Amino acid sequence: MSVIATQLVDAFDTSSSMLISQFDNPLGVFPILKNALESQKIVNAGTLAAIRSTSGRPVNIPVITQSGAVLTSTRSCTIVGTKGNTENIVVSWVTIVGKARINPTEHVDNYISYANMLSSQIYEIRKAAYQAKETAIINAVIGAKSTTCTDPLFSAINQRIEVPFADFDRFYDYMKTAMELKDYYGTYTDYTNTASRTNLEFIRRQGGANATNLQPQLDGITSYRSNRLTPGAGVTERHFFMPNGAVAIVPWNFTSQLQRSVGSSNPMVLIPGADEWYTQADVDFGFNWDVHYKKTCSDTDLNGTRNAGNPSYVDDFEFSVDFAILTPHSSFAPTVTPILEGVLLS
Protein backbone atom coordinates (compact mmCIF):
# COMPACT_ATOMS: atom_id res chain seq x y z
CA MET A 1 0.00 0.00 0.00
CA SER A 2 1.27 3.49 -0.80
CA VAL A 3 2.53 6.01 1.73
CA ILE A 4 -0.57 8.13 1.07
CA ALA A 5 -2.85 5.27 2.12
CA THR A 6 -1.04 5.01 5.45
CA GLN A 7 -1.18 8.77 5.93
CA LEU A 8 -4.94 8.71 5.32
CA VAL A 9 -5.53 6.08 8.01
CA ASP A 10 -3.48 8.06 10.52
CA ALA A 11 -5.11 11.34 9.53
CA PHE A 12 -8.64 9.98 9.94
CA ASP A 13 -7.74 8.66 13.39
CA THR A 14 -6.10 11.92 14.43
CA SER A 15 -8.97 14.02 13.10
CA SER A 16 -11.35 12.29 15.48
CA SER A 17 -9.50 13.79 18.46
CA MET A 18 -8.26 17.27 17.52
CA LEU A 19 -7.25 18.10 21.07
CA ILE A 20 -5.97 21.65 20.69
CA SER A 21 -9.06 22.86 18.82
CA GLN A 22 -11.76 20.77 20.48
CA PHE A 23 -13.30 23.73 22.30
CA ASP A 24 -12.92 26.16 19.40
CA ASN A 25 -14.48 23.86 16.82
CA PRO A 26 -16.36 20.97 18.49
CA LEU A 27 -17.36 18.11 16.23
CA GLY A 28 -20.77 17.81 17.88
CA VAL A 29 -22.93 14.71 18.13
CA PHE A 30 -25.20 13.27 15.48
CA PRO A 31 -27.59 10.85 17.21
CA ILE A 32 -30.20 10.82 14.44
CA LEU A 33 -27.54 9.92 11.87
CA LYS A 34 -26.24 7.15 14.12
CA ASN A 35 -29.73 5.76 14.68
CA ALA A 36 -30.59 5.72 10.96
CA LEU A 37 -27.30 3.96 10.17
CA GLU A 38 -27.37 1.33 12.90
CA SER A 39 -30.99 0.64 13.90
CA GLN A 40 -32.88 0.49 10.61
CA LYS A 41 -35.47 -2.21 9.98
CA ILE A 42 -36.96 -0.80 6.79
CA VAL A 43 -34.71 -2.84 4.47
CA ASN A 44 -33.33 -6.32 5.13
CA ALA A 45 -29.65 -7.15 5.52
CA GLY A 46 -29.44 -9.00 2.21
CA THR A 47 -30.80 -6.05 0.28
CA LEU A 48 -28.41 -3.74 2.10
CA ALA A 49 -25.44 -5.94 1.18
CA ALA A 50 -26.53 -5.96 -2.47
CA ILE A 51 -26.96 -2.20 -2.51
CA ARG A 52 -23.51 -1.63 -1.07
CA SER A 53 -21.65 -4.03 -3.38
CA THR A 54 -23.25 -3.44 -6.77
CA SER A 55 -21.46 -1.41 -9.43
CA GLY A 56 -24.77 0.16 -10.44
CA ARG A 57 -26.88 1.80 -7.79
CA PRO A 58 -30.47 0.51 -7.48
CA VAL A 59 -33.03 3.16 -8.33
CA ASN A 60 -36.29 1.30 -7.58
CA ILE A 61 -37.64 -0.90 -4.80
CA PRO A 62 -40.84 -2.84 -5.71
CA VAL A 63 -43.55 -2.94 -3.02
CA ILE A 64 -47.05 -4.36 -2.72
CA THR A 65 -49.50 -1.57 -2.04
CA GLN A 66 -52.50 -1.82 0.26
CA SER A 67 -55.79 -2.17 -1.60
CA GLY A 68 -58.10 -2.62 1.39
CA ALA A 69 -60.16 -5.76 1.97
CA VAL A 70 -63.90 -5.53 1.23
CA LEU A 71 -66.12 -7.73 3.48
CA THR A 72 -69.69 -8.80 2.76
CA SER A 73 -72.29 -10.74 4.77
CA THR A 74 -73.18 -13.41 2.18
CA ARG A 75 -71.51 -16.39 0.52
CA SER A 76 -71.76 -16.80 -3.23
CA CYS A 77 -71.08 -19.29 -6.00
CA THR A 78 -69.58 -16.48 -8.03
CA ILE A 79 -66.33 -15.36 -6.53
CA VAL A 80 -64.96 -12.06 -7.72
CA GLY A 81 -61.86 -11.14 -5.75
CA THR A 82 -59.75 -8.00 -5.69
CA LYS A 83 -56.36 -8.14 -7.34
CA GLY A 84 -53.33 -6.81 -5.51
CA ASN A 85 -51.33 -3.85 -6.79
CA THR A 86 -47.64 -3.09 -6.85
CA GLU A 87 -45.59 0.06 -7.04
CA ASN A 88 -41.95 1.01 -7.52
CA ILE A 89 -40.40 3.27 -4.89
CA VAL A 90 -37.78 5.53 -6.47
CA VAL A 91 -34.52 5.56 -4.52
CA SER A 92 -32.85 8.97 -4.64
CA TRP A 93 -29.09 9.05 -4.19
CA VAL A 94 -27.12 12.02 -2.87
CA THR A 95 -23.39 12.65 -3.28
CA ILE A 96 -21.36 14.69 -0.80
CA VAL A 97 -17.86 15.78 -1.84
CA GLY A 98 -15.16 17.56 0.16
CA LYS A 99 -11.78 18.58 -1.26
CA ALA A 100 -8.43 19.41 0.32
CA ARG A 101 -5.05 20.60 -0.99
CA ILE A 102 -1.73 20.42 0.83
CA ASN A 103 1.64 21.77 -0.31
CA PRO A 104 4.18 19.40 1.29
CA THR A 105 6.99 21.97 0.99
CA GLU A 106 5.18 24.34 3.32
CA HIS A 107 5.33 21.78 6.13
CA VAL A 108 8.96 20.68 5.89
CA ASP A 109 10.07 22.76 8.90
CA ASN A 110 6.73 24.27 9.89
CA TYR A 111 5.24 24.14 13.37
CA ILE A 112 2.19 22.58 11.71
CA SER A 113 3.13 19.23 10.23
CA TYR A 114 1.77 17.77 7.00
CA ALA A 115 -0.10 15.10 9.01
CA ASN A 116 -1.72 17.66 11.31
CA MET A 117 -2.84 19.84 8.41
CA LEU A 118 -4.33 16.84 6.60
CA SER A 119 -6.06 15.73 9.81
CA SER A 120 -7.53 19.19 10.28
CA GLN A 121 -8.92 19.31 6.76
CA ILE A 122 -10.39 15.81 7.08
CA TYR A 123 -11.96 16.86 10.38
CA GLU A 124 -13.69 19.82 8.73
CA ILE A 125 -14.97 17.68 5.85
CA ARG A 126 -16.25 14.98 8.18
CA LYS A 127 -18.05 17.51 10.38
CA ALA A 128 -19.73 19.16 7.40
CA ALA A 129 -20.72 15.77 5.96
CA TYR A 130 -22.22 14.56 9.23
CA GLN A 131 -24.27 17.76 9.47
CA ALA A 132 -25.44 17.42 5.88
CA LYS A 133 -26.40 13.77 6.34
CA GLU A 134 -28.35 14.33 9.54
CA THR A 135 -30.13 17.33 8.01
CA ALA A 136 -31.05 15.19 4.99
CA ILE A 137 -32.50 12.49 7.27
CA ILE A 138 -34.59 15.06 9.14
CA ASN A 139 -35.89 16.53 5.88
CA ALA A 140 -36.79 13.05 4.63
CA VAL A 141 -38.67 12.31 7.87
CA ILE A 142 -40.59 15.58 7.56
CA GLY A 143 -41.51 14.66 4.00
CA ALA A 144 -42.68 11.18 5.03
CA LYS A 145 -44.77 12.08 8.08
CA SER A 146 -48.46 11.22 8.34
CA THR A 147 -50.74 13.98 7.14
CA THR A 148 -53.79 12.62 8.95
CA CYS A 149 -54.61 11.22 12.39
CA THR A 150 -57.83 10.70 14.37
CA ASP A 151 -56.41 12.06 17.63
CA PRO A 152 -58.37 15.14 18.81
CA LEU A 153 -55.12 17.07 19.30
CA PHE A 154 -54.15 16.57 15.64
CA SER A 155 -54.13 19.78 13.59
CA ALA A 156 -55.29 19.13 10.03
CA ILE A 157 -53.79 22.46 8.99
CA ASN A 158 -50.29 21.85 10.41
CA GLN A 159 -50.54 18.03 10.13
CA ARG A 160 -49.25 17.36 13.64
CA ILE A 161 -50.26 16.70 17.23
CA GLU A 162 -50.27 20.04 19.07
CA VAL A 163 -49.94 19.90 22.86
CA PRO A 164 -50.43 23.11 24.90
CA PHE A 165 -47.42 24.07 27.00
CA ALA A 166 -49.51 23.76 30.17
CA ASP A 167 -49.62 20.00 29.51
CA PHE A 168 -45.86 19.62 28.97
CA ASP A 169 -45.67 16.95 31.67
CA ARG A 170 -48.13 14.74 29.74
CA PHE A 171 -46.66 15.24 26.26
CA TYR A 172 -45.26 11.72 25.89
CA ASP A 173 -48.53 10.14 27.03
CA TYR A 174 -50.38 12.16 24.39
CA MET A 175 -47.96 10.96 21.71
CA LYS A 176 -48.26 7.33 22.79
CA THR A 177 -52.05 7.58 22.57
CA ALA A 178 -51.84 9.10 19.09
CA MET A 179 -49.49 6.34 17.91
CA GLU A 180 -51.84 3.66 19.26
CA LEU A 181 -54.72 5.29 17.39
CA LYS A 182 -52.63 4.65 14.27
CA ASP A 183 -52.28 0.96 15.34
CA TYR A 184 -48.63 1.26 16.30
CA TYR A 185 -47.94 -0.23 19.72
CA GLY A 186 -44.88 -1.04 21.77
CA THR A 187 -41.65 0.95 21.69
CA TYR A 188 -40.98 4.13 19.78
CA THR A 189 -38.12 6.16 18.36
CA ASP A 190 -38.38 9.91 18.93
CA TYR A 191 -36.41 12.40 16.78
CA THR A 192 -36.52 15.79 18.47
CA ASN A 193 -34.82 19.16 18.84
CA THR A 194 -32.19 19.74 21.52
CA ALA A 195 -34.38 22.05 23.63
CA SER A 196 -36.66 19.11 24.45
CA ARG A 197 -34.02 17.89 26.88
CA THR A 198 -35.21 20.25 29.64
CA ASN A 199 -38.72 18.84 29.99
CA LEU A 200 -37.65 15.28 29.25
CA GLU A 201 -35.13 15.32 32.11
CA PHE A 202 -37.70 16.93 34.44
CA ILE A 203 -40.17 14.13 33.69
CA ARG A 204 -37.46 11.48 34.04
CA ARG A 205 -36.61 12.68 37.56
CA GLN A 206 -40.21 12.39 38.79
CA GLY A 207 -39.86 8.89 40.20
CA GLY A 208 -42.10 6.84 42.47
CA ALA A 209 -41.38 8.93 45.57
CA ASN A 210 -43.03 11.99 44.06
CA ALA A 211 -46.66 12.94 44.62
CA THR A 212 -47.23 12.49 40.89
CA ASN A 213 -45.04 9.86 39.24
CA LEU A 214 -44.51 11.09 35.67
CA GLN A 215 -41.63 8.77 34.78
CA PRO A 216 -43.57 5.75 33.42
CA GLN A 217 -44.74 7.70 30.36
CA LEU A 218 -41.14 7.58 29.09
CA ASP A 219 -41.11 3.77 29.12
CA GLY A 220 -40.56 2.41 25.62
CA ILE A 221 -39.42 5.75 24.18
CA THR A 222 -35.87 6.43 23.00
CA SER A 223 -35.23 10.08 22.14
CA TYR A 224 -32.55 11.29 19.74
CA ARG A 225 -31.95 15.03 20.05
CA SER A 226 -30.37 17.01 17.24
CA ASN A 227 -29.30 20.61 16.72
CA ARG A 228 -30.27 20.14 13.06
CA LEU A 229 -33.95 19.75 13.97
CA THR A 230 -35.44 23.21 14.51
CA PRO A 231 -38.79 23.69 16.29
CA GLY A 232 -40.21 26.60 14.27
CA ALA A 233 -42.28 29.61 15.29
CA GLY A 234 -44.55 29.21 18.32
CA VAL A 235 -43.09 25.82 19.21
CA THR A 236 -40.87 24.82 22.15
CA GLU A 237 -40.38 21.18 21.23
CA ARG A 238 -40.75 19.36 17.93
CA HIS A 239 -40.90 15.57 17.84
CA PHE A 240 -41.22 12.86 15.22
CA PHE A 241 -42.43 9.58 16.71
CA MET A 242 -42.12 6.31 14.79
CA PRO A 243 -41.66 2.58 15.43
CA ASN A 244 -38.03 1.62 15.98
CA GLY A 245 -36.06 1.23 12.76
CA ALA A 246 -38.54 3.04 10.49
CA VAL A 247 -35.85 5.21 8.84
CA ALA A 248 -32.57 4.17 7.21
CA ILE A 249 -29.61 5.89 5.60
CA VAL A 250 -27.81 3.58 3.17
CA PRO A 251 -24.20 4.33 2.12
CA TRP A 252 -22.84 3.36 -1.29
CA ASN A 253 -19.32 3.56 -2.72
CA PHE A 254 -18.26 4.87 -6.11
CA THR A 255 -17.56 2.34 -8.86
CA SER A 256 -13.81 3.04 -9.14
CA GLN A 257 -13.34 2.04 -5.51
CA LEU A 258 -15.73 -0.89 -5.69
CA GLN A 259 -13.85 -2.51 -8.58
CA ARG A 260 -10.98 -3.44 -6.29
CA SER A 261 -12.10 -2.63 -2.77
CA VAL A 262 -15.08 -4.87 -2.04
CA GLY A 263 -13.88 -8.26 -0.82
CA SER A 264 -10.27 -7.38 -1.57
CA SER A 265 -7.40 -7.68 0.88
CA ASN A 266 -5.88 -4.59 -0.74
CA PRO A 267 -8.61 -1.89 -0.67
CA MET A 268 -7.01 0.35 -3.27
CA VAL A 269 -7.08 1.07 -6.98
CA LEU A 270 -3.71 2.38 -8.06
CA ILE A 271 -2.88 3.87 -11.43
CA PRO A 272 0.92 4.25 -11.34
CA GLY A 273 2.11 7.79 -11.87
CA ALA A 274 -1.41 9.17 -11.94
CA ASP A 275 -4.46 8.91 -9.72
CA GLU A 276 -4.89 6.75 -6.64
CA TRP A 277 -8.30 5.57 -5.40
CA TYR A 278 -9.05 4.30 -1.90
CA THR A 279 -11.85 3.49 0.46
CA GLN A 280 -11.28 4.64 4.02
CA ALA A 281 -13.45 3.65 6.96
CA ASP A 282 -15.00 6.51 8.90
CA VAL A 283 -13.79 6.37 12.50
CA ASP A 284 -17.08 7.53 14.03
CA PHE A 285 -19.86 5.96 11.96
CA GLY A 286 -18.23 3.03 10.18
CA PHE A 287 -19.28 3.76 6.59
CA ASN A 288 -16.55 3.95 3.93
CA TRP A 289 -15.35 7.20 2.40
CA ASP A 290 -14.27 7.26 -1.23
CA VAL A 291 -10.87 8.91 -1.52
CA HIS A 292 -9.32 10.18 -4.75
CA TYR A 293 -5.68 11.34 -4.51
CA LYS A 294 -3.57 13.16 -7.07
CA LYS A 295 -0.09 14.68 -6.92
CA THR A 296 -0.06 17.58 -9.36
CA CYS A 297 2.11 20.49 -10.36
CA SER A 298 0.56 23.87 -9.53
CA ASP A 299 1.49 27.24 -11.01
CA THR A 300 -0.64 29.07 -8.44
CA ASP A 301 0.41 27.31 -5.23
CA LEU A 302 4.03 28.51 -5.13
CA ASN A 303 6.83 27.37 -2.86
CA GLY A 304 6.72 30.53 -0.79
CA THR A 305 9.96 32.13 0.37
CA ARG A 306 11.98 29.01 -0.27
CA ASN A 307 11.45 29.08 -4.01
CA ALA A 308 9.35 32.15 -4.72
CA GLY A 309 7.82 32.43 -8.18
CA ASN A 310 8.27 28.78 -9.15
CA PRO A 311 5.64 26.05 -9.55
CA SER A 312 5.15 23.57 -6.75
CA TYR A 313 3.96 20.03 -6.32
CA VAL A 314 0.75 19.76 -4.31
CA ASP A 315 -1.28 16.87 -2.95
CA ASP A 316 -4.97 17.04 -3.85
CA PHE A 317 -7.55 14.94 -2.01
CA GLU A 318 -11.19 14.38 -2.79
CA PHE A 319 -13.33 12.76 -0.09
CA SER A 320 -16.83 11.70 -1.08
CA VAL A 321 -19.72 9.55 0.04
CA ASP A 322 -23.00 8.58 -1.59
CA PHE A 323 -26.13 7.74 0.36
CA ALA A 324 -29.86 7.17 0.05
CA ILE A 325 -32.49 7.69 2.75
CA LEU A 326 -35.33 5.19 3.01
CA THR A 327 -38.60 6.09 4.74
CA PRO A 328 -41.88 4.18 5.08
CA HIS A 329 -44.05 3.91 1.98
CA SER A 330 -47.65 5.13 2.00
CA SER A 331 -50.31 3.50 -0.18
CA PHE A 332 -52.80 6.25 0.51
CA ALA A 333 -53.50 9.92 -0.05
CA PRO A 334 -53.46 11.74 2.31
CA THR A 335 -50.20 10.22 3.49
CA VAL A 336 -50.55 7.53 6.15
CA THR A 337 -47.20 6.38 7.56
CA PRO A 338 -45.96 5.34 11.01
CA ILE A 339 -44.16 8.69 11.35
CA LEU A 340 -46.17 11.16 13.44
CA GLU A 341 -45.14 14.73 14.20
CA GLY A 342 -45.97 16.23 17.58
CA VAL A 343 -45.11 19.63 19.01
CA LEU A 344 -45.21 21.26 22.41
CA LEU A 345 -46.51 24.75 21.80
CA SER A 346 -44.76 27.75 23.38
C-alpha positions as CSV (number, residue, x, y, z in Angstrom):
1,M,0.0,0.0,0.0
2,S,1.3,3.5,-0.8
3,V,2.5,6.0,1.7
4,I,-0.6,8.1,1.1
5,A,-2.9,5.3,2.1
6,T,-1.0,5.0,5.5
7,Q,-1.2,8.8,5.9
8,L,-4.9,8.7,5.3
9,V,-5.5,6.1,8.0
10,D,-3.5,8.1,10.5
11,A,-5.1,11.3,9.5
12,F,-8.6,10.0,9.9
13,D,-7.7,8.7,13.4
14,T,-6.1,11.9,14.4
15,S,-9.0,14.0,13.1
16,S,-11.4,12.3,15.5
17,S,-9.5,13.8,18.5
18,M,-8.3,17.3,17.5
19,L,-7.3,18.1,21.1
20,I,-6.0,21.6,20.7
21,S,-9.1,22.9,18.8
22,Q,-11.8,20.8,20.5
23,F,-13.3,23.7,22.3
24,D,-12.9,26.2,19.4
25,N,-14.5,23.9,16.8
26,P,-16.4,21.0,18.5
27,L,-17.4,18.1,16.2
28,G,-20.8,17.8,17.9
29,V,-22.9,14.7,18.1
30,F,-25.2,13.3,15.5
31,P,-27.6,10.8,17.2
32,I,-30.2,10.8,14.4
33,L,-27.5,9.9,11.9
34,K,-26.2,7.1,14.1
35,N,-29.7,5.8,14.7
36,A,-30.6,5.7,11.0
37,L,-27.3,4.0,10.2
38,E,-27.4,1.3,12.9
39,S,-31.0,0.6,13.9
40,Q,-32.9,0.5,10.6
41,K,-35.5,-2.2,10.0
42,I,-37.0,-0.8,6.8
43,V,-34.7,-2.8,4.5
44,N,-33.3,-6.3,5.1
45,A,-29.6,-7.1,5.5
46,G,-29.4,-9.0,2.2
47,T,-30.8,-6.0,0.3
48,L,-28.4,-3.7,2.1
49,A,-25.4,-5.9,1.2
50,A,-26.5,-6.0,-2.5
51,I,-27.0,-2.2,-2.5
52,R,-23.5,-1.6,-1.1
53,S,-21.6,-4.0,-3.4
54,T,-23.2,-3.4,-6.8
55,S,-21.5,-1.4,-9.4
56,G,-24.8,0.2,-10.4
57,R,-26.9,1.8,-7.8
58,P,-30.5,0.5,-7.5
59,V,-33.0,3.2,-8.3
60,N,-36.3,1.3,-7.6
61,I,-37.6,-0.9,-4.8
62,P,-40.8,-2.8,-5.7
63,V,-43.6,-2.9,-3.0
64,I,-47.0,-4.4,-2.7
65,T,-49.5,-1.6,-2.0
66,Q,-52.5,-1.8,0.3
67,S,-55.8,-2.2,-1.6
68,G,-58.1,-2.6,1.4
69,A,-60.2,-5.8,2.0
70,V,-63.9,-5.5,1.2
71,L,-66.1,-7.7,3.5
72,T,-69.7,-8.8,2.8
73,S,-72.3,-10.7,4.8
74,T,-73.2,-13.4,2.2
75,R,-71.5,-16.4,0.5
76,S,-71.8,-16.8,-3.2
77,C,-71.1,-19.3,-6.0
78,T,-69.6,-16.5,-8.0
79,I,-66.3,-15.4,-6.5
80,V,-65.0,-12.1,-7.7
81,G,-61.9,-11.1,-5.8
82,T,-59.8,-8.0,-5.7
83,K,-56.4,-8.1,-7.3
84,G,-53.3,-6.8,-5.5
85,N,-51.3,-3.9,-6.8
86,T,-47.6,-3.1,-6.8
87,E,-45.6,0.1,-7.0
88,N,-41.9,1.0,-7.5
89,I,-40.4,3.3,-4.9
90,V,-37.8,5.5,-6.5
91,V,-34.5,5.6,-4.5
92,S,-32.9,9.0,-4.6
93,W,-29.1,9.0,-4.2
94,V,-27.1,12.0,-2.9
95,T,-23.4,12.6,-3.3
96,I,-21.4,14.7,-0.8
97,V,-17.9,15.8,-1.8
98,G,-15.2,17.6,0.2
99,K,-11.8,18.6,-1.3
100,A,-8.4,19.4,0.3
101,R,-5.1,20.6,-1.0
102,I,-1.7,20.4,0.8
103,N,1.6,21.8,-0.3
104,P,4.2,19.4,1.3
105,T,7.0,22.0,1.0
106,E,5.2,24.3,3.3
107,H,5.3,21.8,6.1
108,V,9.0,20.7,5.9
109,D,10.1,22.8,8.9
110,N,6.7,24.3,9.9
111,Y,5.2,24.1,13.4
112,I,2.2,22.6,11.7
113,S,3.1,19.2,10.2
114,Y,1.8,17.8,7.0
115,A,-0.1,15.1,9.0
116,N,-1.7,17.7,11.3
117,M,-2.8,19.8,8.4
118,L,-4.3,16.8,6.6
119,S,-6.1,15.7,9.8
120,S,-7.5,19.2,10.3
121,Q,-8.9,19.3,6.8
122,I,-10.4,15.8,7.1
123,Y,-12.0,16.9,10.4
124,E,-13.7,19.8,8.7
125,I,-15.0,17.7,5.8
126,R,-16.3,15.0,8.2
127,K,-18.1,17.5,10.4
128,A,-19.7,19.2,7.4
129,A,-20.7,15.8,6.0
130,Y,-22.2,14.6,9.2
131,Q,-24.3,17.8,9.5
132,A,-25.4,17.4,5.9
133,K,-26.4,13.8,6.3
134,E,-28.3,14.3,9.5
135,T,-30.1,17.3,8.0
136,A,-31.0,15.2,5.0
137,I,-32.5,12.5,7.3
138,I,-34.6,15.1,9.1
139,N,-35.9,16.5,5.9
140,A,-36.8,13.1,4.6
141,V,-38.7,12.3,7.9
142,I,-40.6,15.6,7.6
143,G,-41.5,14.7,4.0
144,A,-42.7,11.2,5.0
145,K,-44.8,12.1,8.1
146,S,-48.5,11.2,8.3
147,T,-50.7,14.0,7.1
148,T,-53.8,12.6,8.9
149,C,-54.6,11.2,12.4
150,T,-57.8,10.7,14.4
151,D,-56.4,12.1,17.6
152,P,-58.4,15.1,18.8
153,L,-55.1,17.1,19.3
154,F,-54.2,16.6,15.6
155,S,-54.1,19.8,13.6
156,A,-55.3,19.1,10.0
157,I,-53.8,22.5,9.0
158,N,-50.3,21.8,10.4
159,Q,-50.5,18.0,10.1
160,R,-49.2,17.4,13.6
161,I,-50.3,16.7,17.2
162,E,-50.3,20.0,19.1
163,V,-49.9,19.9,22.9
164,P,-50.4,23.1,24.9
165,F,-47.4,24.1,27.0
166,A,-49.5,23.8,30.2
167,D,-49.6,20.0,29.5
168,F,-45.9,19.6,29.0
169,D,-45.7,16.9,31.7
170,R,-48.1,14.7,29.7
171,F,-46.7,15.2,26.3
172,Y,-45.3,11.7,25.9
173,D,-48.5,10.1,27.0
174,Y,-50.4,12.2,24.4
175,M,-48.0,11.0,21.7
176,K,-48.3,7.3,22.8
177,T,-52.0,7.6,22.6
178,A,-51.8,9.1,19.1
179,M,-49.5,6.3,17.9
180,E,-51.8,3.7,19.3
181,L,-54.7,5.3,17.4
182,K,-52.6,4.7,14.3
183,D,-52.3,1.0,15.3
184,Y,-48.6,1.3,16.3
185,Y,-47.9,-0.2,19.7
186,G,-44.9,-1.0,21.8
187,T,-41.6,0.9,21.7
188,Y,-41.0,4.1,19.8
189,T,-38.1,6.2,18.4
190,D,-38.4,9.9,18.9
191,Y,-36.4,12.4,16.8
192,T,-36.5,15.8,18.5
193,N,-34.8,19.2,18.8
194,T,-32.2,19.7,21.5
195,A,-34.4,22.1,23.6
196,S,-36.7,19.1,24.5
197,R,-34.0,17.9,26.9
198,T,-35.2,20.3,29.6
199,N,-38.7,18.8,30.0
200,L,-37.6,15.3,29.2
201,E,-35.1,15.3,32.1
202,F,-37.7,16.9,34.4
203,I,-40.2,14.1,33.7
204,R,-37.5,11.5,34.0
205,R,-36.6,12.7,37.6
206,Q,-40.2,12.4,38.8
207,G,-39.9,8.9,40.2
208,G,-42.1,6.8,42.5
209,A,-41.4,8.9,45.6
210,N,-43.0,12.0,44.1
211,A,-46.7,12.9,44.6
212,T,-47.2,12.5,40.9
213,N,-45.0,9.9,39.2
214,L,-44.5,11.1,35.7
215,Q,-41.6,8.8,34.8
216,P,-43.6,5.8,33.4
217,Q,-44.7,7.7,30.4
218,L,-41.1,7.6,29.1
219,D,-41.1,3.8,29.1
220,G,-40.6,2.4,25.6
221,I,-39.4,5.8,24.2
222,T,-35.9,6.4,23.0
223,S,-35.2,10.1,22.1
224,Y,-32.5,11.3,19.7
225,R,-31.9,15.0,20.1
226,S,-30.4,17.0,17.2
227,N,-29.3,20.6,16.7
228,R,-30.3,20.1,13.1
229,L,-34.0,19.8,14.0
230,T,-35.4,23.2,14.5
231,P,-38.8,23.7,16.3
232,G,-40.2,26.6,14.3
233,A,-42.3,29.6,15.3
234,G,-44.6,29.2,18.3
235,V,-43.1,25.8,19.2
236,T,-40.9,24.8,22.1
237,E,-40.4,21.2,21.2
238,R,-40.7,19.4,17.9
239,H,-40.9,15.6,17.8
240,F,-41.2,12.9,15.2
241,F,-42.4,9.6,16.7
242,M,-42.1,6.3,14.8
243,P,-41.7,2.6,15.4
244,N,-38.0,1.6,16.0
245,G,-36.1,1.2,12.8
246,A,-38.5,3.0,10.5
247,V,-35.9,5.2,8.8
248,A,-32.6,4.2,7.2
249,I,-29.6,5.9,5.6
250,V,-27.8,3.6,3.2
251,P,-24.2,4.3,2.1
252,W,-22.8,3.4,-1.3
253,N,-19.3,3.6,-2.7
254,F,-18.3,4.9,-6.1
255,T,-17.6,2.3,-8.9
256,S,-13.8,3.0,-9.1
257,Q,-13.3,2.0,-5.5
258,L,-15.7,-0.9,-5.7
259,Q,-13.8,-2.5,-8.6
260,R,-11.0,-3.4,-6.3
261,S,-12.1,-2.6,-2.8
262,V,-15.1,-4.9,-2.0
263,G,-13.9,-8.3,-0.8
264,S,-10.3,-7.4,-1.6
265,S,-7.4,-7.7,0.9
266,N,-5.9,-4.6,-0.7
267,P,-8.6,-1.9,-0.7
268,M,-7.0,0.3,-3.3
269,V,-7.1,1.1,-7.0
270,L,-3.7,2.4,-8.1
271,I,-2.9,3.9,-11.4
272,P,0.9,4.2,-11.3
273,G,2.1,7.8,-11.9
274,A,-1.4,9.2,-11.9
275,D,-4.5,8.9,-9.7
276,E,-4.9,6.7,-6.6
277,W,-8.3,5.6,-5.4
278,Y,-9.0,4.3,-1.9
279,T,-11.8,3.5,0.5
280,Q,-11.3,4.6,4.0
281,A,-13.4,3.6,7.0
282,D,-15.0,6.5,8.9
283,V,-13.8,6.4,12.5
284,D,-17.1,7.5,14.0
285,F,-19.9,6.0,12.0
286,G,-18.2,3.0,10.2
287,F,-19.3,3.8,6.6
288,N,-16.5,3.9,3.9
289,W,-15.4,7.2,2.4
290,D,-14.3,7.3,-1.2
291,V,-10.9,8.9,-1.5
292,H,-9.3,10.2,-4.8
293,Y,-5.7,11.3,-4.5
294,K,-3.6,13.2,-7.1
295,K,-0.1,14.7,-6.9
296,T,-0.1,17.6,-9.4
297,C,2.1,20.5,-10.4
298,S,0.6,23.9,-9.5
299,D,1.5,27.2,-11.0
300,T,-0.6,29.1,-8.4
301,D,0.4,27.3,-5.2
302,L,4.0,28.5,-5.1
303,N,6.8,27.4,-2.9
304,G,6.7,30.5,-0.8
305,T,10.0,32.1,0.4
306,R,12.0,29.0,-0.3
307,N,11.4,29.1,-4.0
308,A,9.4,32.2,-4.7
309,G,7.8,32.4,-8.2
310,N,8.3,28.8,-9.1
311,P,5.6,26.1,-9.6
312,S,5.2,23.6,-6.7
313,Y,4.0,20.0,-6.3
314,V,0.7,19.8,-4.3
315,D,-1.3,16.9,-2.9
316,D,-5.0,17.0,-3.8
317,F,-7.5,14.9,-2.0
318,E,-11.2,14.4,-2.8
319,F,-13.3,12.8,-0.1
320,S,-16.8,11.7,-1.1
321,V,-19.7,9.5,0.0
322,D,-23.0,8.6,-1.6
323,F,-26.1,7.7,0.4
324,A,-29.9,7.2,0.1
325,I,-32.5,7.7,2.8
326,L,-35.3,5.2,3.0
327,T,-38.6,6.1,4.7
328,P,-41.9,4.2,5.1
329,H,-44.1,3.9,2.0
330,S,-47.7,5.1,2.0
331,S,-50.3,3.5,-0.2
332,F,-52.8,6.3,0.5
333,A,-53.5,9.9,0.0
334,P,-53.5,11.7,2.3
335,T,-50.2,10.2,3.5
336,V,-50.5,7.5,6.2
337,T,-47.2,6.4,7.6
338,P,-46.0,5.3,11.0
339,I,-44.2,8.7,11.4
340,L,-46.2,11.2,13.4
341,E,-45.1,14.7,14.2
342,G,-46.0,16.2,17.6
343,V,-45.1,19.6,19.0
344,L,-45.2,21.3,22.4
345,L,-46.5,24.7,21.8
346,S,-44.8,27.7,23.4
